């Protein structure tokens, strides 16, 4: 199996995209939790599913994030 390497630019960009997706997922989840509108809830649920799929794709390429203690 051939090893695949990515440039630091690609890894950094994936990390930035991952952060944006995390923020957008949090906002969409909050709006979903707040709205009683069935159509809006359904639409937001679909959006969240798509965003989470995108997040999983970027997570495979993102730089490891170290948590400060």
TORTIVO-721467 format. One record per residue (C-alpha): residue number from 1; residue in three letters; x negated, y negated, z negated. Coordinates in Angstrom, 1 decimal. Each point is the difference from the previous one (the first is absolute). Layout:
N
<site pos="NUM" code="ALA" px="X" py="Y" pz="Z"/>
...
END
This chain:
69
<site pos="1" code="UNK" px="0.0" py="0.0" pz="0.0"/>
<site pos="2" code="UNK" px="-1.4" py="-3.4" pz="1.0"/>
<site pos="3" code="UNK" px="-0.2" py="-2.6" pz="-2.8"/>
<site pos="4" code="UNK" px="1.7" py="-3.3" pz="0.7"/>
<site pos="5" code="UNK" px="-1.4" py="-3.2" pz="-1.3"/>
<site pos="6" code="UNK" px="1.6" py="-3.5" pz="0.0"/>
<site pos="7" code="UNK" px="-1.6" py="-3.3" pz="-0.2"/>
<site pos="8" code="UNK" px="0.2" py="-2.1" pz="-3.1"/>
<site pos="9" code="UNK" px="2.2" py="-2.4" pz="1.9"/>
<site pos="10" code="UNK" px="2.5" py="2.7" pz="0.7"/>
<site pos="11" code="UNK" px="0.0" py="1.2" pz="-3.6"/>
<site pos="12" code="UNK" px="0.3" py="-3.6" pz="-1.3"/>
<site pos="13" code="UNK" px="2.9" py="-0.8" pz="2.4"/>
<site pos="14" code="UNK" px="1.8" py="3.2" pz="-1.0"/>
<site pos="15" code="UNK" px="-0.4" py="-1.0" pz="-3.7"/>
<site pos="16" code="UNK" px="1.4" py="-3.5" pz="0.7"/>
<site pos="17" code="UNK" px="3.0" py="1.5" pz="1.9"/>
<site pos="18" code="UNK" px="0.6" py="2.5" pz="-2.8"/>
<site pos="19" code="UNK" px="0.2" py="-2.9" pz="-2.5"/>
<site pos="20" code="UNK" px="2.4" py="-1.9" pz="2.2"/>
<site pos="21" code="UNK" px="2.2" py="3.1" pz="0.4"/>
<site pos="22" code="UNK" px="-0.1" py="0.6" pz="-3.8"/>
<site pos="23" code="UNK" px="1.2" py="-3.6" pz="-0.6"/>
<site pos="24" code="UNK" px="2.7" py="0.3" pz="2.7"/>
<site pos="25" code="UNK" px="1.2" py="3.4" pz="-1.4"/>
<site pos="26" code="UNK" px="0.3" py="-1.6" pz="-3.5"/>
<site pos="27" code="UNK" px="2.1" py="-2.9" pz="1.4"/>
<site pos="28" code="UNK" px="2.2" py="2.3" pz="2.0"/>
<site pos="29" code="UNK" px="0.5" py="2.3" pz="-2.9"/>
<site pos="30" code="UNK" px="1.0" py="-2.9" pz="-2.3"/>
<site pos="31" code="UNK" px="2.5" py="-1.3" pz="2.6"/>
<site pos="32" code="UNK" px="1.4" py="3.5" pz="0.3"/>
<site pos="33" code="UNK" px="0.4" py="0.2" pz="-3.7"/>
<site pos="34" code="UNK" px="1.7" py="-3.4" pz="-0.2"/>
<site pos="35" code="UNK" px="2.6" py="0.3" pz="2.8"/>
<site pos="36" code="UNK" px="3.4" py="1.6" pz="-0.3"/>
<site pos="37" code="UNK" px="0.5" py="-0.2" pz="3.8"/>
<site pos="38" code="UNK" px="0.2" py="3.5" pz="1.4"/>
<site pos="39" code="UNK" px="-1.2" py="-1.0" pz="3.5"/>
<site pos="40" code="UNK" px="-2.9" py="-2.0" pz="-1.4"/>
<site pos="41" code="UNK" px="-1.0" py="2.9" pz="-2.3"/>
<site pos="42" code="UNK" px="0.1" py="2.4" pz="2.9"/>
<site pos="43" code="UNK" px="-2.1" py="-2.3" pz="2.1"/>
<site pos="44" code="UNK" px="-2.5" py="-0.6" pz="-2.7"/>
<site pos="45" code="UNK" px="-0.3" py="3.7" pz="-0.7"/>
<site pos="46" code="UNK" px="-0.8" py="0.6" pz="3.7"/>
<site pos="47" code="UNK" px="-2.5" py="-2.8" pz="-0.2"/>
<site pos="48" code="UNK" px="-1.7" py="1.4" pz="-3.1"/>
<site pos="49" code="UNK" px="-0.3" py="3.4" pz="1.6"/>
<site pos="50" code="UNK" px="-1.8" py="-1.5" pz="3.0"/>
<site pos="51" code="UNK" px="-2.2" py="-2.2" pz="-2.2"/>
<site pos="52" code="UNK" px="-1.0" py="3.0" pz="-2.1"/>
<site pos="53" code="UNK" px="-0.9" py="2.0" pz="3.1"/>
<site pos="54" code="UNK" px="-2.2" py="-2.8" pz="1.2"/>
<site pos="55" code="UNK" px="-1.5" py="-0.3" pz="-3.4"/>
<site pos="56" code="UNK" px="-1.0" py="3.7" pz="0.1"/>
<site pos="57" code="UNK" px="-1.7" py="-0.5" pz="3.3"/>
<site pos="58" code="UNK" px="-2.0" py="-3.0" pz="-1.2"/>
<site pos="59" code="UNK" px="-0.9" py="1.8" pz="-3.3"/>
<site pos="60" code="UNK" px="-1.9" py="2.6" pz="1.9"/>
<site pos="61" code="UNK" px="-2.4" py="-2.7" pz="1.3"/>
<site pos="62" code="UNK" px="0.0" py="-2.5" pz="-2.9"/>
<site pos="63" code="UNK" px="-3.1" py="-0.6" pz="-2.1"/>
<site pos="64" code="UNK" px="0.3" py="1.6" pz="-3.5"/>
<site pos="65" code="UNK" px="1.2" py="-2.5" pz="-2.5"/>
<site pos="66" code="UNK" px="-1.6" py="0.0" pz="-3.4"/>
<site pos="67" code="UNK" px="2.1" py="-1.0" pz="-2.9"/>
<site pos="68" code="UNK" px="-1.5" py="-2.4" pz="-2.6"/>
<site pos="69" code="UNK" px="0.2" py="1.4" pz="-3.5"/>
END
